[in-house]
């Protein structure tokens, strides 16, 4: 398929698809990530080359310890807080009202990440609409996917979309900057009690270079955590709930495990390691979903170098 400025080879048979899935010859190409760099630059999710973009390596080494078991224990209270808000919302709807599970799981994961990583509340369950950051983020992600598909026409043709795109970037970065400045304005006593990811970024020192993360890098990764962290988790929870509801026997076992381990107690962090069946369900739900529903619509690849597949010349 040839378009002005672009040539696409569409593989529809098993043999060609299998060949294109060779990661060494045809690495995945996610063009949208390049567009997302307008907001997150060389953050953990959008850095292209860790050798030429050292901020990625510094952030990676600073933040690895912040995801250990002790840190997860510190995050549990925030997770429980947000999950309780969702459970209360669903309970108040009553048994005869439909629930938009995917939307609510997206609100849940965004709120959990914001609260646990930077002590910021979107208060998604107490709003009729969405927080300006969330609205800007949603529009930014859609436009990031659309920008690389643009036809090679004069730039003025897209000026309205570009104004909206960069306006959303400003909203996200301004929100992240406000969160950062509010934290930096706290007293030393308040700061000493903080154990979240934002504190790790402010105080952590890279063991390899001895450098701390720059303010720009912290802003990049605050946005990264919210964008990259929420969607996959929300999808996993939504698909897990869908398949549990479609399989009464699995639903029965899930309830039995919770009743046996937690009883009438409030669920605590210590309970989590004693719920192997639920852990197995949540881990396998995304993989099983690929076999139980329609396939993904496409997977984009680029040849690492000029190469030939049966009857097809592929140029890098």
Buried (B, 14 or more C-beta within 10 A) or exposed (E): EEEEEEEEEEBEEEEBEEBBEEEEBBEEBBBBBBBBBBBBBBBBBBBEEEEEBBBBBBBBBBBEEBEEEEBBEBBBEBBBBBBEBBEEBEEEEEEEEEEEBBEBBBBBBBBBBBBBBBBBBBEBBEEEEBBBBBEBBEBBBEBBBBBBEEEEEEEEEBEEEBEBBBEBBEBBBBBBBEBBEEBEEEEEEEBEEBEBBBBBBBEBEBEEEEBBBEBEBBBBBBBBBBBBBBBEBBBBBBBBBBBBEEEEEBBEBBEEBBEEBBEEEEBEBEBBEEBEBBEEBBEEBEEBBEEEEEEEEEBEBEBBEEBEBEEEEBEE
